[in-house]
């Protein structure tokens, strides 16, 4: 979502007469787009700001701005940490940027007001040429999970008009993008007043210029049978769903305000796998939530063993001021949180490796995306189930699907060889 917001901002600025530069010395303005979901992310921003403050002092006339979720969360407090900031804008205030940059304002501006009508529709985002891209279908969140800062930094849910989304994806297809991911804090609850998410997904799957459609993130409480049916029917809709579980303990799920139970989640995954053959399921898992007992943690480990996720984004609880969890008792020590995190990381690595090794010998479709970081003569691509595969470049092109036989798994990386026979494809 932050990458997409940066593309939106770049599009706004270019339409306002600005041009992008990769050279820090020649830049007139530097914008820092920020995230507040984790404490670590904010600490990195403050470190970056200290470097950029020195840049501004050395080059009079330069301007420095901070935008995004940290702006909304901290507002004018940021000026205490970095008085060199010229403006601070929240996630709903980006349209002011062209005027701010060209207007010559001398005093700092802080605008972090929510705008329930701001969808950033009809903006031509500035995207670098590529194979895979993102489109935000909605902004904000209404779930108020007790640990999460997002509703307080991005506001309440509002959905973009479906026709605007379709037009943007069609433009992306014409410009060479072959895979588009629909973004939202909870895409399942998308509704523009006429069109719900299953219908939107079906519409995007009918855009012939785009080969693959993905979406994230899905909240388990809103995963519907109709959505699963649309996924099963649509050839361009990929058989992968990111479904954050966060915890495997009913007690912790209740404290988190997740609005589903452990059993309900497992039933959802079972149903999804029944409806969509070969479905891959990925998730988010948090350990060390306030009051999490050893039994609660064991329930999470057990759920991971029961479901066997393809991948899991794992992390430990981070206090976010202003959320309900921040005032809860029985905070765990950093050492205990890290111990539990290490256990689930090791477990998920074992499961992921076993799943990848089971793919050796299978023929899959790989969409080459970019040059491999380790070898210039190889592509990095993904299967429909979102598994990363490295293949030789010879005879292949980025954005052109390749039938590939998986030959090995080195470390956690699948390696394959293009095949030209009409072998059956296994997702």
C-alpha positions as CSV (number, residue, x, y, z in Angstrom):
1,X,0.0,0.0,0.0
2,X,2.8,2.4,0.8
3,X,4.5,1.7,-2.6
4,X,1.2,2.4,-4.3
5,X,0.8,5.6,-2.4
6,X,4.3,6.7,-3.5
7,X,3.3,6.0,-7.1
8,X,0.1,8.1,-6.6
9,X,2.2,11.0,-5.1
10,X,4.6,10.8,-8.0
11,X,1.8,11.0,-10.4
12,X,0.2,14.0,-8.7
13,X,3.5,15.8,-8.7
14,X,4.3,15.1,-12.3
15,X,0.9,16.3,-13.4
16,X,1.6,19.5,-11.4
17,X,4.8,20.2,-13.4
18,X,7.4,18.4,-11.2
19,X,9.9,15.8,-12.4
20,X,11.4,12.9,-10.6
21,X,15.2,12.5,-10.0
22,X,17.3,9.8,-8.5
23,X,20.0,12.2,-7.6
24,X,19.9,13.5,-4.0
25,X,22.1,16.4,-4.8
26,X,20.0,17.8,-7.6
27,X,16.7,17.2,-5.9
28,X,14.8,20.4,-4.9
29,X,12.4,18.4,-2.7
30,X,12.6,15.1,-0.8
31,X,9.5,13.4,0.5
32,X,9.6,10.6,3.0
33,X,6.6,8.3,2.8
34,X,6.1,6.6,6.2
35,X,4.4,3.6,7.9
36,X,3.4,3.3,11.5
37,X,2.3,-0.3,11.7
38,X,5.6,-1.3,13.5
39,X,7.7,0.6,15.9
40,X,10.8,-0.4,14.1
41,X,9.5,1.3,10.9
42,X,9.2,4.6,12.7
43,X,12.6,4.3,14.2
44,X,14.1,3.9,10.7
45,X,12.2,7.0,9.6
46,X,13.7,9.1,12.4
47,X,17.2,7.8,11.4
48,X,16.6,8.8,7.8
49,X,15.3,12.2,8.7
50,X,18.5,13.0,10.6
51,X,20.5,12.3,7.5
52,X,18.2,14.4,5.3
53,X,18.2,17.3,7.8
54,X,22.0,17.4,7.2
55,X,21.4,17.4,3.4
56,X,19.0,20.4,3.8
57,X,21.4,22.4,5.9
58,X,24.2,21.9,3.4
59,X,22.1,22.9,0.5
60,X,20.0,26.1,1.2
61,X,16.7,26.3,-0.5
62,X,16.0,22.6,-0.5
63,X,12.7,21.4,1.0
64,X,11.9,18.3,3.1
65,X,8.4,16.8,3.6
66,X,7.1,13.8,5.5
67,X,3.9,12.1,4.4
68,X,1.8,9.1,5.3
69,X,0.9,7.3,8.5
70,X,3.5,8.7,10.8
71,X,2.3,12.2,9.8
72,X,-1.2,11.3,10.9
73,X,-0.1,9.6,14.1
74,X,2.4,12.2,15.4
75,X,1.5,15.4,13.6
76,X,3.3,18.5,14.8
77,X,5.3,16.4,17.3
78,X,7.5,15.5,14.3
79,X,8.7,19.1,14.2
80,X,10.2,18.7,17.6
81,X,12.3,15.7,16.3
82,X,13.0,17.3,13.0
83,X,12.5,21.1,12.8
84,X,13.9,21.0,9.3
85,X,10.6,19.6,8.0
86,X,8.7,22.0,5.7
87,X,5.5,20.1,5.6
88,X,3.8,17.1,7.2
89,X,0.8,15.6,5.4
90,X,-1.4,12.7,6.3
91,X,-2.6,9.9,4.0
92,X,-5.7,11.9,2.9
93,X,-3.9,15.2,2.1
94,X,-1.6,14.4,-0.8
95,X,-3.5,16.5,-3.3
96,X,-1.9,19.6,-1.6
97,X,1.6,18.6,-2.6
98,X,1.9,20.3,-6.1
99,X,0.7,23.6,-4.7
100,X,3.0,23.3,-1.6
101,X,6.1,22.6,-3.7
102,X,5.5,25.3,-6.2
103,X,3.9,27.8,-3.9
104,X,7.0,28.9,-2.0
105,X,5.5,28.6,1.5
106,X,8.0,29.7,4.2
107,X,6.4,28.4,7.4
108,X,5.9,24.6,8.1
109,X,2.5,23.2,7.2
110,X,0.9,20.4,9.2
111,X,-2.3,18.9,7.7
112,X,-3.3,15.5,8.9
113,X,-7.1,15.8,8.7
114,X,-9.1,12.8,7.5
115,X,-11.2,13.1,4.4
116,X,-13.9,10.4,4.1
117,X,-14.5,11.3,0.5
118,X,-10.8,10.9,-0.6
119,X,-10.3,7.9,-2.8
120,X,-7.5,9.3,-5.0
121,X,-9.6,8.4,-8.1
122,X,-8.7,9.6,-11.6
123,X,-5.0,10.0,-10.8
124,X,-2.5,8.5,-13.3
125,X,-0.1,6.9,-10.9
126,X,3.6,7.1,-11.9
127,X,4.7,3.5,-12.3
128,X,8.1,2.4,-13.6
129,X,7.8,-0.1,-16.4
130,X,7.3,-3.6,-15.1
131,X,5.3,-6.9,-15.1
132,X,3.6,-6.7,-11.7
133,X,1.7,-3.7,-10.2
134,X,-0.8,-2.7,-7.5
135,X,-4.1,-0.9,-7.5
136,X,-5.8,0.2,-4.3
137,X,-9.5,-0.6,-4.4
138,X,-10.3,1.0,-1.0
139,X,-8.7,2.9,1.8
140,X,-8.9,2.8,5.6
141,X,-10.2,0.1,7.9
142,X,-13.3,-0.4,10.2
143,X,-12.1,-3.4,12.1
144,X,-10.3,-1.8,15.0
145,X,-8.2,-4.8,16.0
146,X,-6.9,-3.9,19.4
147,X,-3.2,-3.9,18.5
148,X,-3.5,-2.1,15.2
149,X,-2.9,1.6,14.5
150,X,-4.3,1.6,10.9
151,X,-7.8,2.9,11.6
152,X,-6.3,5.8,13.5
153,X,-3.8,6.7,10.8
154,X,-5.8,5.9,7.6
155,X,-9.3,6.5,8.8
156,X,-12.6,4.6,8.1
157,X,-13.2,2.3,5.1
158,X,-14.1,3.9,1.8
159,X,-14.2,2.1,-1.5
160,X,-13.3,3.5,-4.9
161,X,-15.9,3.3,-7.7
162,X,-15.6,0.0,-9.5
163,X,-15.5,1.7,-13.0
164,X,-12.5,3.8,-11.9
165,X,-10.6,0.7,-10.7
166,X,-11.4,-1.1,-14.0
167,X,-10.1,1.9,-16.0
168,X,-6.9,2.0,-14.1
169,X,-6.2,-1.8,-14.6
170,X,-7.0,-1.5,-18.3
171,X,-4.4,1.3,-18.5
172,X,-1.9,-0.9,-16.7
173,X,-2.6,-3.7,-19.1
174,X,-2.0,-1.5,-22.2
175,X,1.3,-0.3,-20.7
176,X,2.6,-3.8,-20.3
177,X,1.6,-5.0,-16.8
178,X,0.6,-8.6,-16.8
179,X,-0.2,-9.1,-13.1
180,X,-2.2,-6.7,-10.9
181,X,-2.8,-7.0,-7.2
182,X,-5.9,-5.4,-5.7
183,X,-5.1,-3.7,-2.4
184,X,-7.0,-2.9,0.7
185,X,-6.7,-3.3,4.4
186,X,-9.7,-5.6,4.1
187,X,-10.6,-6.2,0.5
188,X,-13.4,-8.5,1.4
189,X,-15.5,-5.6,2.7
190,X,-15.1,-3.6,-0.5
191,X,-18.4,-2.1,-1.6
192,X,-18.8,1.1,-3.7
193,X,-22.6,1.3,-3.1
194,X,-23.3,-0.9,-6.2
195,X,-20.6,-3.4,-6.5
196,X,-19.2,-5.8,-3.8
197,X,-15.8,-7.4,-3.8
198,X,-16.8,-10.7,-5.5
199,X,-18.4,-8.8,-8.3
200,X,-15.4,-6.5,-8.6
201,X,-13.0,-9.5,-8.7
202,X,-15.0,-11.1,-11.4
203,X,-14.9,-7.8,-13.4
204,X,-11.1,-7.5,-13.1
205,X,-10.7,-11.2,-14.1
206,X,-12.4,-10.3,-17.5
207,X,-9.8,-7.8,-18.5
208,X,-8.0,-9.6,-21.3
209,X,-4.8,-7.4,-21.3
210,X,-3.9,-8.6,-17.8
211,X,-2.9,-12.2,-17.4
212,X,-3.1,-12.5,-13.6
213,X,-5.2,-10.9,-10.8
214,X,-4.4,-11.2,-7.1
215,X,-5.7,-9.5,-4.0
216,X,-4.7,-8.7,-0.4
217,X,-5.5,-8.6,2.4
218,X,-8.6,-10.7,3.3
219,X,-10.0,-10.5,6.8
220,X,-11.3,-14.0,7.8
221,X,-14.5,-12.6,9.3
222,X,-15.6,-11.5,5.8
223,X,-14.4,-14.4,3.7
224,X,-17.5,-15.4,1.8
225,X,-18.4,-18.6,-0.2
226,X,-19.3,-16.3,-3.1
227,X,-15.8,-14.9,-3.2
228,X,-14.4,-18.5,-3.2
229,X,-16.7,-19.4,-6.1
230,X,-15.5,-16.4,-8.1
231,X,-11.9,-17.4,-7.5
232,X,-12.6,-20.9,-8.6
233,X,-14.3,-19.8,-11.8
234,X,-11.9,-17.1,-13.0
235,X,-9.0,-18.3,-15.0
236,X,-7.1,-15.0,-14.5
237,X,-7.7,-15.0,-10.7
238,X,-4.8,-16.7,-9.0
239,X,-5.3,-19.6,-6.6
240,X,-3.7,-17.9,-3.7
241,X,-5.2,-16.2,-0.7
242,X,-3.5,-14.2,2.1
243,X,-5.6,-14.8,5.2
244,X,-4.1,-13.4,8.4
245,X,-4.9,-15.5,11.4
246,X,-2.7,-13.6,13.9
247,X,-3.2,-16.2,16.7
248,X,-4.4,-19.7,17.3
249,X,-6.0,-19.1,20.7
250,X,-9.6,-18.2,21.0
251,X,-8.9,-16.1,24.1
252,X,-6.2,-14.1,22.3
253,X,-8.3,-13.7,19.2
254,X,-11.0,-12.2,21.4
255,X,-8.6,-9.8,23.1
256,X,-7.4,-8.8,19.6
257,X,-11.0,-8.1,18.5
258,X,-10.6,-10.4,15.5
259,X,-14.2,-11.5,15.5
260,X,-13.7,-15.2,14.5
261,X,-12.7,-18.3,16.4
262,X,-9.9,-20.8,15.8
263,X,-12.3,-23.4,14.6
264,X,-14.1,-20.9,12.3
265,X,-10.8,-20.0,10.7
266,X,-9.8,-23.7,10.2
267,X,-13.2,-24.4,8.6
268,X,-12.7,-21.4,6.3
269,X,-9.4,-22.8,5.1
270,X,-10.8,-26.3,4.6
271,X,-13.7,-24.9,2.6
272,X,-11.4,-22.7,0.5
273,X,-9.1,-25.6,-0.3
274,X,-12.1,-27.8,-1.3
275,X,-13.5,-25.1,-3.6
276,X,-10.2,-24.0,-5.2
277,X,-8.0,-26.9,-6.2
278,X,-4.3,-26.4,-5.5
279,X,-5.0,-23.2,-3.4
280,X,-2.0,-21.8,-1.6
281,X,-2.7,-20.1,1.8
282,X,-0.4,-17.6,3.4
283,X,-0.9,-15.7,6.7
284,X,0.3,-13.3,9.3
285,X,1.0,-14.6,12.8
286,X,1.8,-12.5,15.9
287,X,3.3,-13.8,19.1
288,X,3.7,-12.1,22.5
289,X,0.4,-10.3,22.6
290,X,-0.3,-8.9,26.1
291,X,-1.3,-11.8,28.4
292,X,-0.4,-14.5,25.9
293,X,0.2,-17.6,28.1
294,X,2.2,-20.6,27.1
295,X,-1.0,-22.5,26.4
296,X,-2.2,-19.7,24.1
297,X,1.1,-19.8,22.3
298,X,0.9,-23.6,22.0
299,X,-2.5,-23.2,20.4
300,X,-0.9,-21.0,17.7
301,X,1.8,-23.6,17.1
302,X,-0.8,-26.3,16.9
303,X,-2.9,-24.3,14.4
304,X,0.2,-23.8,12.2
305,X,0.9,-27.6,12.2
306,X,-2.8,-28.3,11.4
307,X,-3.2,-25.9,8.5
308,X,0.4,-26.0,7.1
309,X,0.5,-22.5,5.5
310,X,2.6,-22.1,2.4
311,X,4.2,-19.0,3.9
312,X,3.7,-16.9,7.0
313,X,4.7,-13.4,7.9
314,X,5.7,-13.7,11.5
315,X,6.4,-11.0,14.0
316,X,6.1,-10.2,17.7
317,X,3.7,-7.7,19.3
318,X,4.8,-4.1,19.1
319,X,3.1,-1.5,21.3
320,X,1.2,1.2,19.3
321,X,0.2,4.1,21.4
322,X,-3.5,4.9,21.1
323,X,-4.6,1.3,20.6
324,X,-6.6,-0.7,23.2
325,X,-3.8,-3.3,23.5
326,X,-1.3,-0.6,24.6
327,X,-3.1,-0.3,27.9
328,X,-3.5,-4.0,28.6
329,X,-1.7,-5.7,31.4
330,X,0.7,-8.6,31.4
331,X,3.1,-7.4,28.8
332,X,5.6,-10.1,27.9
333,X,9.3,-9.4,28.0
334,X,11.2,-8.8,24.8
335,X,13.2,-11.9,25.5
336,X,10.1,-14.1,25.8
337,X,8.5,-12.6,22.7
338,X,11.7,-13.3,20.7
339,X,11.9,-16.8,22.0
340,X,8.3,-17.6,20.8
341,X,9.0,-15.8,17.5
342,X,12.0,-18.0,16.9
343,X,10.0,-21.1,17.5
344,X,7.3,-20.3,14.9
345,X,9.8,-19.0,12.4
346,X,11.6,-22.4,12.5
347,X,8.4,-24.3,12.3
348,X,7.1,-22.3,9.3
349,X,10.5,-22.7,7.5
350,X,10.2,-26.5,7.9
351,X,6.7,-26.5,6.5
352,X,7.5,-24.2,3.7
353,X,10.5,-26.2,2.7
354,X,8.6,-29.5,2.7
355,X,5.9,-27.9,0.5
356,X,8.5,-26.6,-1.9
357,X,10.4,-29.9,-2.1
358,X,7.1,-31.6,-2.9
359,X,6.9,-29.5,-6.1
360,X,10.1,-31.0,-7.6
361,X,9.2,-32.7,-10.8
362,X,6.0,-30.8,-11.3
363,X,5.2,-28.6,-14.3
364,X,4.0,-25.2,-13.4
365,X,3.3,-21.9,-15.1
366,X,5.9,-19.2,-14.2
367,X,5.5,-15.5,-15.0
368,X,9.0,-14.0,-15.3
369,X,9.1,-10.7,-13.5
370,X,12.6,-9.4,-13.1
371,X,16.3,-10.4,-13.3
372,X,17.5,-12.6,-10.5
373,X,19.6,-10.7,-8.0
374,X,22.2,-13.5,-8.0
375,X,22.6,-14.2,-11.7
376,X,22.1,-11.8,-14.6
377,X,21.2,-14.7,-17.0
378,X,18.2,-15.9,-14.9
379,X,14.7,-14.6,-14.3
380,X,12.8,-14.5,-11.0
381,X,9.2,-15.3,-11.5
382,X,6.1,-16.7,-9.7
383,X,3.7,-19.5,-10.1
384,X,-0.1,-18.9,-9.9
385,X,0.1,-20.0,-6.2
386,X,2.7,-17.2,-5.7
387,X,5.7,-19.5,-5.2
388,X,9.0,-17.8,-6.3
389,X,10.9,-19.7,-9.1
390,X,14.2,-18.9,-10.8
391,X,14.5,-20.0,-14.4
392,X,17.1,-19.4,-17.2
393,X,16.5,-16.4,-19.4
394,X,17.3,-18.1,-22.7
395,X,14.3,-18.3,-24.9
396,X,12.0,-16.5,-22.4
397,X,10.8,-12.9,-21.9
398,X,9.5,-10.9,-18.9
399,X,5.7,-10.9,-18.7
400,X,5.4,-14.0,-20.9
401,X,4.2,-17.1,-19.0
402,X,6.5,-20.1,-19.3
403,X,5.6,-23.7,-18.7
404,X,8.4,-24.8,-16.3
405,X,9.4,-28.1,-14.7
406,X,10.7,-27.6,-11.1
407,X,14.1,-29.3,-10.9
408,X,15.4,-28.4,-7.5
409,X,15.0,-26.4,-4.3
410,X,18.2,-24.8,-3.1
411,X,17.7,-23.3,0.3
412,X,14.2,-21.9,0.1
413,X,14.4,-21.1,-3.6
414,X,12.8,-23.2,-6.3
415,X,14.7,-23.6,-9.6
416,X,13.1,-24.7,-12.8
417,X,13.6,-25.3,-16.5
418,X,11.3,-24.2,-19.3
419,X,9.5,-27.0,-21.1
420,X,7.9,-26.9,-24.5
421,X,5.8,-30.0,-24.4
422,X,2.1,-30.0,-23.6
423,X,2.6,-31.5,-20.2
424,X,-0.2,-31.2,-17.7
425,X,0.2,-28.2,-15.4
426,X,0.1,-28.6,-11.6
427,X,-0.4,-25.4,-9.6
